[in-house]
Each structure stands twice: as structure tokens, then as C-alpha cells.
Amino acid sequence: MTTNSSQHEYLLSEWRAHNDMYAQLQSLFPLVVEVANELRATIARGGKILIMGNGGSAADSQHIAAEIVGRYKKERRGWPAIALTTDTSILTSVGNDYGYDYVFARQIEGLCRPEDAVIGITTSGNSKNIVNAIIEANAIGATTIGLTGGSGGKLTELCKYNLVMPSSDTPRIQEAHIFIGHSLCGMLEAD
């Protein structure tokens, strides 16, 4: 049985790891500003933002899309964003017919246009279904953006912008991803 003291030490250790990683995020700020400007340009030219990820990153995709379509902090008109993680009929039929590695690429093929931006969220940067979708988005001519961690994985070579979180620890990367996602939403709403 764990003691209150060991639980406290665990929380303190996690908090320190979180703070250590967050202290390094500032080096990404210039690139985050570039991505925010790219997303603003996407909306201004009539494009949409397509977002995808697996597991916790799927939830982050939905969260970010909801902030863009609904609102983040400011009352405004809704903007076009779609989380490619939500349509179970598409996900299961494509997974069944083509394989799970193509559940996002097939949606990109059907929904994406050159004026769009595509955001792939993967902590490793190597998730095969995200890689395939980014390849498809590049072939269409859309702007491609990665939210990754560690080395940035394959998305470093494939994406126009790859925001690589300064950690190799999945929970820390995911915490930073939602901070970056919220920051992008806030910058989209800025006058």
C-alpha cells in the first residue's frame, strides 16, 4: 500500500518534470507564431483546418477543433475546423477496407483542398496513419503542421511546420500539445 508521503513525492516529481519541460517551450514561440499566422491565412482564404491524432491526441484534435468552431475566449463567428477522429463509420469502414494506417489519409483525400491546413498530432512524429495523411495532404498542396515530441520523427521531414515539444515523455508532450493548441486558438482570435 502506498503512503501519503510516496504519493506526495510522485506528484512533486511529475510537477517538476512538467515545469522543466514548460521552461523550454519558449524556444518554440517564434514557430508557434508562424503557425498561428498560417492558420489565420487559411481561414482568410476560405480554407479549413483538419486535425487528427490517436488516443489522447485524438481527444486533443477534437478539443482544438471545438475551440476553433465554437470559440476559445472571444465571441466571434465560427471558423471551419474538423477533427478527423470523430466519425466512427468512416474510421471503422476505412480501417476494415484499407487498414488502420489509412483512416486519416482517406479522409484527407476526400475532404482536403489546397487552401486547407492539416494538423497531425503524434507524440513520436511516427504514427503511420498520421504520416500517410500528411503525405496525402502534401500531394494535395495543403499546408501541413505537426505537433510532436522527442526528435519530431518522420513529420520533421514531411511537414511545412513541425512543433516539436522538448520532451520524450508522452504525458509531458501531451500537456505541451494542449498548451500550444490553446495558444494557437488565442492567437487566431487576437485582433
N, C-alpha and C positions, 0 to 999 in steps of 0.2 A: 504494500500500500504506500502510495506517495504521501509525503508530508507537505504541509503548507509551505515549509521552507524550500523544498525542492521545486515545488510549483512556482514559487516566487522567483527562484533562480532561473528557471526555464523562461518565464516571462521577461525577466531582465535581460537574458541572453538574446531572446528574439527581438526585443526592443532595441538593444544595442546594434544588432545586425541590420535592422531596419534603418536606424538613424545613420549608420556608417554608409549604407548604400545611398540613402537620400542625400547625404552630404556631397556625393559625387555626381548627382544628377545635373548640377548647374552647367557642367561641360556640354550637355546636350541642348541647352536652351537656344543657341543660335539655329540649330537644325529644327527644333520644335517650332520656332517662329517661321522658318521657311515652309514647313509642312502646313502650318495654320494658314499662311498666305496662299498656298496651293489649294487648300480646301475652300477658302473664300473664293478663289478664282474659278474653281469647279462649279460652285453654286451660282456664281455670277454669269457663267456661260451656259447655264441651263443643264449642267450635269448633275449627277447624283453620286452619293458616297456609298459604296458597297463594302461591308465589313464582315470578316469571317474569322473563326478560331475554333478550337476543340476544347471540350471540358470547361475549365474556368475561363479560358479565352473565348469560348462561345458565349458564356454569360457576359463577359466584358463587351463583346460585339453587340449584343442586344442592349446592354446598358448605354453604350455610346450612341447607338442608333436612336434610342429613345430620347436621349438628351438633344440630339440634332433635330429630330422630327417634332418633338414636343417643345421643350425648352430646357435650358440649363438654369439660368438665373433671371433672364430678361424676357419680358413679354414681347413677342415678335411673331411673324408668320412662320409656319412650319417649313423646314427645308427637307429636301429629298435624301433620305438615307435608308438603307435596307440591311438588316442583319441576315446573312445567308445561312444562318444556323437555326431558323425557326420553322421552316415548312417541312414537317415530318413526312409528308407524302413525297416531296421531291427528294429529301435526304434518303429515305428508305428505297424508293424506286431506283434512283441513280446508284445507290450503294448495291442494290441487288443486281441491277442490269450491267453496270460498268465497273463496280468495285468502289470501296470507300475512298480510295485515293482520288476519285473524280467527282465527289459530291459537291465540291465548290467550283471546280473548273467547268462543269457542265452548266451550272447557274451563271457563271461569268460569260460563257459562250452565248447563252440565251438572253441575258439581261444587260450586259455591259456594252457601252459605246465609247468611242474615243474621247468624248468630253467628260467622262466619268473619272472618279478616283477610287481605287481599290485598296483597302487596308487589310493586310493579313497579320493576325496576332498569333504568334507562336513563340514560346519561351526559348526554344532551341534555335529557331530560324530554319528548321529542317523538316517540319511536318509535311509529309508527302502531299497531302491533299491541299495544303496551302501553297506549297511550291508549284504544283500543277496549275492551280488557279492563277497565280502570279504570272506564270509563263503564258497562259491564255490571255490574261489582261494585257500583257506587253504586246502580244501578237495583234490585239485589237487596237492598241495605241493609247490605252488609258494610262493615267498616272498611277504608279504603284508605290505603296508605302508599307513598310514592315514595322511592326512593334515586336522586338525580340529581346534576347538577353545573351549573356555569355560572349561568344565570338560573333554572334549575329547569324551564324550558319549560312546556308545557301542563299537566304534572302539578301545578304550583303551584296552578292553579285547580281541578283535579279531585280531588286527594287531600285527605283529612282532615289527614294529616300528610305533608309533603314535606321530607325531609332533603336539603338542597342542599349538596353539597360545595363548599368555597370555591376552586374552580379551574375553568378551561375546558379544561384539558389532559386528554384522555381517560385516559392512563396514571395521572396523579395522582388523578383522580376514582375510578378503579377500585381503586387502592391504598387510598383512604379508605373506599370501599364495604366492602371486606373487613374493615377495622378496625371499622367500625360494625357490620357483621354479627356479627363475633366478640363485640363488646361487648354487643350485644343478647342473644346466646346466654348470655354470662356472667351478665348481669342476670336472665335467665329462671331460671337455676339458683340464684341467690342465695336464701338462706333469709329 
